[in-house]
Amino acid sequence: MTKKIIILLITFGLFFSSCEDPFDFGSDGRVTYDEIFSDYQLTGKYLATAYSYFPYYGASSAGGTFLASFTDEAQDAQDVVPGSNSLRYYEGNMSSANNLIKGSLYDNMFKGIRTCNVFLANVDDVPTFTVQEHRGQWKAEAYLLRAYYYLQLIKRYGPVPIFKEVLPLDYDFSTMERPSFYENVQAIIADCDAALAQPELLYRQVDGLQDGFMTRGVAYAIKSQAILFAASPLWNDGNDHWNEAAEITKEAVDALEGAGFGLFNPASVSISGMYSKYQEYFLTQPENVEFPSEEKETILGKTRMTLWSNYGLPVVPDVTKAGISPSQELVDAYETIDGVPVLDPEMPYLDDDHLQPNYNSENTLYDPENPYANRDPRLFSTVYCNGNFHNLSNNTIPVETYVGGSSQISDNSNLYTRTGYYLRKFIHYDSKNNSNKDGFWHDFRMAEIYLNFAEANFYANGAATPEALAAVNLIRSRAGMPDLPSGISASEFEARLRNERRIELAFEEHRYYDLRRWEIQGDYEGVVTGMKITKNGEDFDYDRIVVQKRNVTDEKYLMWPIPLTEQNKYNALGIDFQNYGW
């Protein structure tokens, strides 16, 4: 069985090796659908075209940088460059004519959807498949690509028209109606179920073809995330979908665990000096085998990123800029090692500028004069703080973010941090020119699936059930953190669960959407602060500073604007599809 799967995927990989030029065009420069779908290889290449619309991720996903810079996770150090996307966004200059985060996504996702529709309308007419299993497998992948593309749209723009067939040339677009968000999610789930109905669809891709492929595992991950969004306050239209969300997210956990997925949790770290298994996970290449022994967490992974030169420390040779600067708000969110929040979970600050922290009276380990001691290991696994070392193999190249230090805070240079912190997550300390060892992007991983279930189960039951606690504590245990207490109140569990998502999934494009679907974006994104450190002899003084007040708290920032080019088309048809405020 394993040999057969590998042969299938090697064959399939041939179609994806030339996505730049997928078709051999005729002498007149054209190839017809009849010609494509009468040929096995051309059919595979057409599916490769459907894959080509996959959105950019990580450092390329938003305004040329991480999406984290557009929420309260980080400040983009490029904000010192006049006219930069991030600076214009912070000043409130985003518009339907100029989406400063990702203006091309709306058009690209619909192009991908149309390509999937064409494929699904024709794939059953292909007379002969050289590898018979490919007919069902490819059909399933097209269903999942369409579901994935729709999910990317509705997370950003809210409900969008649902097209599941190839539209005729005389289609009357004036008859279109905007569905509800839940109707969009129902269509996404239906596509996932249609894919799961194809027995040829694998849980994992193997033999080097892990990156970006639709699998049975991805189907469950899409369902889990989509229904969680549908049940959330921003999108539920006053309806209670939490019981359904609890069922679907539990189904995803059970199916994925049954297929061997789980957290990356080896007996010990294998990369010298790692702070945690969590840190090592993001530097570990997915195991392209049917049943991984250790890296069994990734559900949908992408290729190795190159971050060290554009998101690095200025003391490292050949680093060109600091990239993004993690915020003080993010650093404050990491508990002390005993599992106690540093700040009050429900009211972390006493002022609107976040300069007066509301310290948690129950925390006995946190010291404002030594703020990075005794913290959740995920802090140093994610963020460079003053006093850390860059080279963890021998504790060399100290990180000096204090004023006058080698990696000092700056308000006028994109080579230095804006907040007093640098990004460590995904970046290997031994990456350098001609030897990149940076980490991998994970669109879906098991930690998210557990947290999705915990949230849905909690809201469905109105309490922190043993099942919800177990899901969260599984993640905390991997990080070396103690369990949440079993007698935790509903209000405290809600705050701690949201915080767990914040730190576990930091810089993975979750926080931006979480704040919006919970309808609390305006409470968090109006200001970003940092830590200005001054060295006095052997001691340090720590002063919180406002780095940026952002003009992005208006309700309209809960959704992206429909692009002006599309809005004009809708207006010409007498349809108002534009989102509020744009």
VMD Tcl script that draws the C-alpha trace (Angstrom):
set ca {
  {0.00 0.00 0.00}
  {2.77 2.42 0.92}
  {4.63 1.70 -2.32}
  {1.48 2.41 -4.34}
  {0.93 5.76 -2.60}
  {4.50 6.87 -3.21}
  {4.27 5.96 -6.90}
  {1.04 7.91 -7.23}
  {2.50 11.01 -5.67}
  {5.74 10.89 -7.63}
  {3.62 10.79 -10.78}
  {1.44 13.62 -9.50}
  {4.50 15.68 -8.64}
  {5.51 15.76 -12.29}
  {2.51 17.93 -13.00}
  {3.53 20.45 -10.37}
  {7.11 20.83 -11.46}
  {6.17 23.22 -14.27}
  {3.36 25.34 -12.86}
  {4.82 28.44 -14.50}
  {3.93 27.10 -17.96}
  {1.36 24.34 -17.46}
  {0.20 23.82 -21.03}
  {1.76 23.13 -24.39}
  {-0.23 25.60 -26.46}
  {-1.20 24.94 -30.06}
  {0.10 26.90 -33.01}
  {-2.59 29.54 -32.53}
  {-1.64 29.99 -28.87}
  {-4.81 28.40 -27.52}
  {-5.85 25.14 -25.95}
  {-9.49 24.22 -25.41}
  {-11.13 22.64 -22.38}
  {-12.06 19.69 -24.58}
  {-8.39 19.18 -25.36}
  {-7.36 19.56 -21.72}
  {-9.93 17.16 -20.33}
  {-9.35 14.52 -22.96}
  {-5.75 14.12 -21.83}
  {-4.57 12.73 -18.49}
  {-1.45 14.86 -18.21}
  {-3.15 18.10 -19.26}
  {-5.87 17.42 -16.70}
  {-3.23 17.15 -13.99}
  {-1.61 20.35 -15.18}
  {-4.94 22.14 -15.02}
  {-5.24 21.12 -11.36}
  {-1.76 22.57 -10.89}
  {-3.17 25.86 -12.18}
  {-5.84 25.70 -9.45}
  {-3.05 25.34 -6.89}
  {-1.19 28.34 -8.32}
  {-3.60 30.78 -6.65}
  {-2.52 29.75 -3.16}
  {-2.09 32.97 -1.14}
  {1.29 34.09 0.10}
  {2.11 33.39 3.72}
  {4.44 34.41 6.53}
  {6.74 37.30 5.68}
  {4.99 37.83 2.33}
  {1.37 37.67 3.41}
  {0.57 41.27 4.34}
  {1.95 44.49 2.95}
  {5.27 42.78 2.29}
  {5.62 41.54 5.86}
  {3.91 39.45 8.57}
  {0.21 40.02 9.25}
  {1.27 40.31 12.90}
  {2.38 43.87 12.14}
  {-1.22 44.81 11.43}
  {-2.50 43.72 14.82}
  {-1.22 44.07 18.40}
  {1.46 41.38 18.07}
  {4.12 43.59 16.52}
  {5.21 46.90 15.03}
  {6.72 46.88 11.56}
  {10.18 48.48 11.69}
  {9.53 49.67 8.14}
  {7.19 52.27 9.63}
  {10.18 54.64 9.72}
  {10.21 54.59 5.92}
  {7.91 57.32 4.54}
  {5.08 55.86 2.47}
  {5.51 52.29 3.73}
  {2.36 50.16 3.74}
  {2.50 49.64 7.48}
  {2.86 53.34 8.29}
  {-0.04 54.28 6.02}
  {-2.13 51.55 7.62}
  {-1.31 52.74 11.14}
  {-2.35 56.26 10.12}
  {-5.73 54.99 8.97}
  {-5.16 55.33 5.23}
  {-6.47 51.96 4.08}
  {-9.32 52.20 1.58}
  {-11.25 50.14 -0.95}
  {-8.98 51.59 -3.63}
  {-5.82 50.77 -1.68}
  {-5.89 47.70 0.53}
  {-2.57 48.13 2.27}
  {-2.52 44.54 3.53}
  {-3.23 42.40 0.46}
  {-5.18 44.05 -2.33}
  {-4.90 41.22 -4.87}
  {-6.34 38.48 -2.69}
  {-10.02 38.99 -3.59}
  {-9.41 38.60 -7.30}
  {-6.95 35.75 -6.93}
  {-9.19 33.67 -4.70}
  {-12.09 33.95 -7.13}
  {-9.80 33.02 -10.01}
  {-8.80 29.94 -8.03}
  {-12.44 29.12 -7.31}
  {-13.37 29.42 -10.98}
  {-10.47 27.14 -11.94}
  {-11.69 24.56 -9.42}
  {-15.22 24.83 -10.82}
  {-13.97 24.18 -14.35}
  {-11.94 21.21 -13.16}
  {-14.81 19.66 -11.20}
  {-17.21 20.14 -14.12}
  {-14.93 18.24 -16.48}
  {-12.79 15.76 -14.57}
  {-15.34 12.95 -14.78}
  {-15.31 13.27 -18.58}
  {-11.61 12.47 -18.89}
  {-11.74 9.15 -20.75}
  {-8.65 7.50 -19.30}
  {-6.49 8.06 -16.22}
  {-3.05 6.51 -16.46}
  {-3.20 6.11 -12.68}
  {-6.83 5.32 -11.89}
  {-6.66 6.53 -8.27}
  {-5.89 10.04 -9.48}
  {-9.43 10.69 -10.66}
  {-10.86 10.55 -7.14}
  {-7.78 12.07 -5.50}
  {-7.63 15.06 -7.81}
  {-11.34 15.65 -7.57}
  {-11.04 15.71 -3.78}
  {-8.15 18.16 -3.96}
  {-10.18 20.50 -6.17}
  {-13.06 20.44 -3.68}
  {-10.64 21.30 -0.89}
  {-8.91 24.05 -2.84}
  {-12.29 25.65 -3.45}
  {-13.16 25.35 0.24}
  {-9.79 26.78 1.24}
  {-10.10 29.74 -1.12}
  {-13.59 30.54 0.13}
  {-12.35 30.36 3.72}
  {-9.61 32.88 2.94}
  {-12.20 35.23 1.46}
  {-14.79 35.14 4.21}
  {-12.23 35.52 7.01}
  {-11.27 38.85 5.52}
  {-14.28 40.18 3.61}
  {-17.21 38.49 5.29}
  {-19.84 36.68 3.18}
  {-19.18 36.45 -0.55}
  {-21.22 35.03 -3.44}
  {-21.14 31.25 -3.68}
  {-20.29 29.83 -7.11}
  {-20.06 26.06 -7.45}
  {-20.59 25.81 -11.19}
  {-19.03 27.35 -14.26}
  {-21.12 30.41 -15.05}
  {-22.53 30.74 -18.57}
  {-21.50 33.74 -20.65}
  {-24.99 35.21 -20.36}
  {-25.16 34.86 -16.56}
  {-27.16 37.71 -15.03}
  {-24.94 39.00 -12.23}
  {-27.62 41.45 -11.14}
  {-29.49 38.52 -9.59}
  {-26.65 37.81 -7.13}
  {-27.42 38.00 -3.44}
  {-24.95 38.12 -0.62}
  {-25.36 34.99 1.53}
  {-24.95 34.84 5.27}
  {-21.57 33.93 6.71}
  {-23.06 30.68 7.95}
  {-24.27 29.82 4.44}
  {-20.73 30.36 3.19}
  {-19.44 28.04 5.90}
  {-22.07 25.41 5.07}
  {-20.84 25.45 1.46}
  {-17.23 25.13 2.64}
  {-18.09 22.18 4.87}
  {-20.04 20.55 2.03}
  {-16.95 20.75 -0.19}
  {-14.82 19.23 2.56}
  {-17.31 16.39 2.99}
  {-17.35 15.83 -0.78}
  {-13.57 15.53 -0.67}
  {-13.69 13.16 2.30}
  {-16.11 10.96 0.34}
  {-13.29 10.19 -2.10}
  {-11.44 7.17 -0.65}
  {-8.32 7.96 -2.69}
  {-7.68 11.16 -0.71}
  {-4.72 10.65 1.63}
  {-4.35 11.99 5.16}
  {-0.82 13.12 4.27}
  {1.24 13.66 1.20}
  {4.45 11.64 1.22}
  {7.81 11.39 -0.52}
  {8.76 15.06 -0.51}
  {5.42 16.49 -1.59}
  {4.15 17.77 1.76}
  {4.22 21.46 0.92}
  {0.86 23.04 0.23}
  {-1.09 19.99 -0.91}
  {-4.72 19.29 -0.06}
  {-5.19 16.15 2.01}
  {-7.76 14.40 4.15}
  {-6.16 16.04 7.17}
  {-6.63 19.48 5.61}
  {-10.33 18.76 5.08}
  {-10.86 18.33 8.83}
  {-8.74 21.39 9.61}
  {-10.75 23.60 7.25}
  {-14.00 22.38 8.78}
  {-12.70 23.05 12.29}
  {-11.66 26.62 11.56}
  {-14.64 27.52 9.39}
  {-17.30 26.46 11.91}
  {-15.42 28.18 14.75}
  {-15.61 31.44 12.82}
  {-19.29 30.91 12.01}
  {-20.15 30.50 15.71}
  {-18.14 33.55 16.80}
  {-19.83 36.86 17.71}
  {-18.88 38.79 14.58}
  {-20.28 36.20 12.21}
  {-23.12 34.34 13.95}
  {-25.91 36.82 13.04}
  {-27.40 36.33 16.50}
  {-27.66 32.55 16.09}
  {-26.11 29.98 18.40}
  {-23.89 27.62 16.42}
  {-21.68 26.55 19.32}
  {-23.12 23.04 19.68}
  {-22.51 22.38 16.00}
  {-19.04 23.89 16.33}
  {-18.29 21.65 19.31}
  {-19.33 18.58 17.32}
  {-17.35 19.44 14.19}
  {-14.19 20.50 16.03}
  {-14.36 17.30 18.11}
  {-14.81 15.28 14.93}
  {-11.65 16.92 13.59}
  {-9.65 16.11 16.73}
  {-10.78 12.48 16.71}
  {-10.20 11.93 13.00}
  {-6.76 13.52 13.01}
  {-5.61 11.76 16.16}
  {-6.91 8.51 14.67}
  {-4.70 9.11 11.65}
  {-1.62 9.64 13.83}
  {-1.59 13.41 14.11}
  {-0.61 14.99 17.41}
  {1.68 17.57 18.94}
  {5.38 17.60 18.12}
  {6.67 16.32 21.45}
  {9.94 14.40 21.22}
  {11.65 13.04 24.32}
  {14.24 15.83 24.06}
  {15.26 18.62 21.71}
  {17.79 17.72 19.04}
  {18.90 21.23 18.03}
  {21.54 22.46 20.46}
  {20.41 25.10 22.96}
  {16.69 25.22 22.13}
  {14.56 26.78 24.86}
  {11.72 24.34 24.27}
  {10.29 21.64 22.05}
  {7.92 24.35 20.88}
  {10.83 26.36 19.50}
  {12.32 23.34 17.78}
  {9.01 22.45 16.14}
  {9.08 25.51 13.90}
  {12.60 24.65 12.74}
  {11.82 21.00 12.04}
  {11.02 19.85 8.53}
  {7.82 17.82 8.27}
  {8.39 14.10 7.90}
  {7.13 13.15 4.46}
  {6.01 9.68 5.44}
  {2.61 8.14 5.95}
  {3.08 7.79 9.72}
  {5.62 10.30 11.11}
  {7.48 9.32 14.26}
  {7.93 12.81 15.72}
  {6.83 15.65 13.42}
  {3.21 14.63 13.39}
  {1.77 18.06 14.17}
  {1.75 19.71 10.74}
  {-1.47 19.28 8.76}
  {-0.79 21.76 5.96}
  {2.82 22.87 5.71}
  {4.80 25.08 3.38}
  {8.39 25.25 2.25}
  {11.29 26.52 4.34}
  {11.26 30.29 4.80}
  {14.23 32.64 4.61}
  {13.82 35.19 7.38}
  {17.16 35.70 9.12}
  {18.43 38.48 6.83}
  {15.28 40.62 6.75}
  {13.98 39.86 10.26}
  {17.20 39.58 12.20}
  {19.50 41.15 14.73}
  {21.78 43.95 13.52}
  {24.78 42.23 15.14}
  {24.42 39.23 12.82}
  {26.46 39.53 9.61}
  {24.51 40.32 6.43}
  {21.25 41.20 8.20}
  {19.64 44.04 6.25}
  {16.73 45.08 8.50}
  {14.91 44.22 11.70}
  {11.61 43.36 10.04}
  {8.93 43.25 12.72}
  {9.28 44.17 16.38}
  {7.18 42.12 18.85}
  {5.04 44.34 21.06}
  {5.22 44.82 24.81}
  {1.58 43.72 24.87}
  {2.59 40.33 23.49}
  {5.48 39.99 25.94}
  {3.13 40.85 28.83}
  {0.87 37.98 27.78}
  {3.43 35.28 28.68}
  {2.82 33.90 32.17}
  {5.50 33.19 34.73}
  {6.74 29.63 34.86}
  {4.31 28.73 37.65}
  {1.40 29.33 35.28}
  {0.21 32.61 36.81}
  {-0.54 35.56 34.49}
  {1.71 38.59 34.97}
  {-1.14 41.04 34.43}
  {-4.79 40.82 35.37}
  {-6.27 38.61 32.60}
  {-9.50 40.60 32.35}
  {-8.06 44.13 32.75}
  {-4.33 44.08 31.91}
  {-3.79 47.87 31.85}
  {-5.03 50.78 33.93}
  {-4.73 53.35 31.13}
  {-5.51 53.60 27.42}
  {-1.83 53.95 26.49}
  {-0.82 50.69 28.22}
  {1.87 52.46 30.23}
  {0.37 51.47 33.58}
  {0.28 47.66 33.83}
  {-2.35 46.20 36.13}
  {-0.18 43.59 37.82}
  {-1.83 40.37 38.92}
  {-1.86 40.32 42.73}
  {-1.65 36.50 42.68}
  {1.69 36.49 40.85}
  {4.67 36.16 43.19}
  {7.43 35.40 40.65}
  {7.28 38.41 38.35}
  {9.80 41.16 39.06}
  {9.38 44.47 37.15}
  {13.10 45.09 37.66}
  {13.95 41.73 36.10}
  {10.96 41.27 33.80}
  {12.18 38.39 31.64}
  {13.09 35.99 34.43}
  {10.92 32.98 35.28}
  {8.70 33.24 32.21}
  {6.86 30.73 30.02}
  {9.57 29.10 27.83}
  {7.56 30.08 24.77}
  {8.54 33.72 25.37}
  {12.23 33.20 24.58}
  {11.26 30.65 21.92}
  {9.33 33.40 20.13}
  {10.95 36.72 21.03}
  {14.49 38.01 21.50}
  {14.59 39.95 24.78}
  {17.42 41.97 26.26}
  {19.96 39.61 27.82}
  {19.20 36.62 25.58}
  {21.88 35.09 23.38}
  {21.54 34.74 19.65}
  {23.76 31.70 19.22}
  {22.19 29.13 21.52}
  {24.76 26.43 20.76}
  {27.42 28.24 22.82}
  {25.58 31.26 24.31}
  {27.40 33.88 22.28}
  {26.29 37.08 20.53}
  {24.37 38.73 23.37}
  {21.17 40.58 22.56}
  {21.57 44.15 23.82}
  {18.37 46.10 23.20}
  {19.12 48.76 25.79}
  {19.92 52.32 24.70}
  {23.44 52.27 23.23}
  {23.47 48.45 23.00}
  {24.51 46.59 19.87}
  {20.85 45.85 19.04}
  {19.41 48.96 20.64}
  {15.89 50.27 20.35}
  {15.47 52.96 17.69}
  {12.77 55.29 16.43}
  {14.43 56.20 13.13}
  {16.20 53.15 11.65}
  {14.65 50.01 10.16}
  {17.81 48.09 11.07}
  {16.87 48.19 14.75}
  {13.88 47.20 16.85}
  {11.10 49.70 17.40}
  {9.85 48.06 20.61}
  {12.92 46.64 22.34}
  {12.24 43.13 21.00}
  {13.08 41.08 17.89}
  {11.41 38.07 16.30}
  {13.02 34.71 17.12}
  {10.26 32.30 16.10}
  {10.99 30.50 12.81}
  {14.60 31.83 12.75}
  {17.58 29.53 13.26}
  {20.61 31.03 15.01}
  {22.93 29.31 12.52}
  {21.30 30.67 9.35}
  {23.63 32.67 7.15}
  {24.49 33.35 3.53}
  {24.42 30.11 1.51}
  {23.23 28.17 4.56}
  {19.63 28.93 5.42}
  {18.27 26.84 8.31}
  {15.18 28.89 9.09}
  {11.88 27.24 9.80}
  {8.65 26.27 8.11}
  {5.23 27.84 7.81}
  {2.24 25.84 9.06}
  {-1.15 26.83 7.69}
  {-2.84 24.24 9.89}
  {-1.34 22.32 12.80}
  {-2.72 20.23 15.62}
  {-2.28 22.89 18.32}
  {-4.87 25.03 16.54}
  {-7.23 22.07 16.19}
  {-7.07 21.44 19.95}
  {-7.63 25.12 20.74}
  {-10.55 25.31 18.28}
  {-12.19 22.40 20.03}
  {-11.54 23.82 23.50}
  {-13.19 27.11 22.56}
  {-16.22 25.56 20.88}
  {-16.72 23.06 23.69}
  {-16.46 25.82 26.30}
  {-19.06 28.07 24.68}
  {-21.39 25.15 23.93}
  {-21.40 24.16 27.60}
  {-20.98 27.56 29.23}
  {-18.21 26.20 31.44}
  {-14.67 24.89 31.36}
  {-15.44 21.21 30.89}
  {-12.83 18.52 31.57}
  {-12.56 18.00 27.81}
  {-11.86 21.68 27.12}
  {-9.32 21.84 29.93}
  {-7.60 18.68 28.69}
  {-7.20 20.11 25.21}
  {-5.62 23.34 26.50}
  {-3.46 21.54 29.06}
  {-2.08 19.22 26.40}
  {-0.58 22.26 24.68}
  {0.63 23.82 27.93}
  {2.29 20.58 28.96}
  {4.30 20.44 25.72}
  {5.50 23.97 26.48}
  {6.58 23.00 30.01}
  {3.76 24.96 31.66}
  {1.44 23.74 34.46}
  {-2.19 22.85 33.83}
  {-5.00 25.33 34.18}
  {-6.83 24.56 37.45}
  {-9.89 22.33 37.25}
  {-12.07 24.68 39.28}
  {-11.48 27.68 37.01}
  {-14.47 29.99 36.52}
  {-16.07 30.50 33.11}
  {-14.92 34.12 32.86}
  {-11.35 33.30 33.83}
  {-11.21 30.31 31.47}
  {-12.40 32.48 28.59}
  {-9.61 35.00 29.27}
  {-6.97 32.28 29.73}
  {-8.08 30.38 26.61}
  {-7.90 33.51 24.48}
  {-4.47 34.23 25.90}
  {-3.34 30.66 25.18}
  {-4.25 31.17 21.52}
  {-2.37 34.46 21.57}
  {0.96 33.01 22.71}
  {0.81 29.49 21.27}
  {-0.17 30.75 17.81}
  {1.83 34.01 17.85}
  {2.92 35.25 14.40}
  {0.92 32.51 12.67}
  {-1.91 34.73 11.37}
  {-4.46 33.91 14.05}
  {-4.44 36.89 16.39}
  {-5.57 39.31 13.66}
  {-8.68 37.25 12.93}
  {-9.34 36.21 16.53}
  {-9.66 39.81 17.70}
  {-12.13 40.45 14.91}
  {-14.32 37.40 15.23}
  {-14.53 38.05 18.99}
  {-15.48 41.69 18.17}
  {-12.80 43.15 20.43}
  {-10.35 44.44 17.82}
  {-11.03 48.07 18.71}
  {-10.05 47.44 22.33}
  {-6.61 46.08 21.47}
  {-5.23 47.53 18.26}
  {-5.27 51.26 19.02}
  {-1.83 51.40 20.59}
  {1.41 49.39 20.56}
  {4.03 49.85 23.26}
  {7.62 48.83 23.79}
  {10.26 48.67 26.52}
  {13.01 51.29 26.59}
  {15.87 49.95 28.66}
  {18.66 52.09 30.05}
  {21.84 50.55 31.44}
  {23.21 51.98 34.71}
  {26.38 50.13 35.57}
  {25.36 46.52 35.97}
  {21.69 47.38 36.44}
  {18.90 48.26 34.03}
  {15.99 50.69 34.19}
  {12.85 49.64 32.36}
  {10.45 52.23 30.96}
  {7.34 51.43 28.95}
  {6.92 53.69 25.94}
  {4.22 54.28 23.34}
  {5.60 53.18 19.98}
  {2.54 53.84 17.85}
  {-0.99 55.08 18.31}
  {-2.92 53.54 15.46}
  {-5.97 54.99 13.78}
  {-7.53 51.57 13.13}
  {-10.10 51.07 15.88}
  {-13.16 52.09 13.88}
  {-15.70 49.30 13.44}
  {-14.97 49.14 9.72}
  {-11.60 47.53 10.48}
  {-13.40 44.35 11.51}
  {-13.50 43.47 7.79}
  {-11.51 44.31 4.71}
  {-13.09 46.55 2.08}
  {-14.38 44.93 -1.09}
  {-11.89 46.21 -3.72}
  {-13.04 49.37 -5.46}
  {-12.77 47.74 -8.88}
  {-15.26 45.08 -7.75}
  {-17.42 47.59 -5.92}
  {-17.80 49.59 -9.13}
  {-18.95 46.49 -10.99}
  {-21.50 45.71 -8.29}
  {-22.69 49.33 -8.26}
  {-23.25 49.21 -12.02}
  {-25.57 46.25 -11.43}
  {-27.41 48.00 -8.62}
  {-25.91 45.73 -5.95}
  {-24.41 47.00 -2.70}
  {-21.85 44.46 -1.52}
  {-19.45 46.90 0.15}
  {-18.64 46.31 3.82}
  {-19.55 48.81 6.51}
  {-17.55 52.02 6.57}
  {-15.68 51.52 3.31}
}
mol new
graphics top color blue
foreach p $ca { graphics top sphere $p radius 0.5 }
foreach p [lrange $ca 0 end-1] q [lrange $ca 1 end] { graphics top cylinder $p $q radius 0.2 }
display resetview
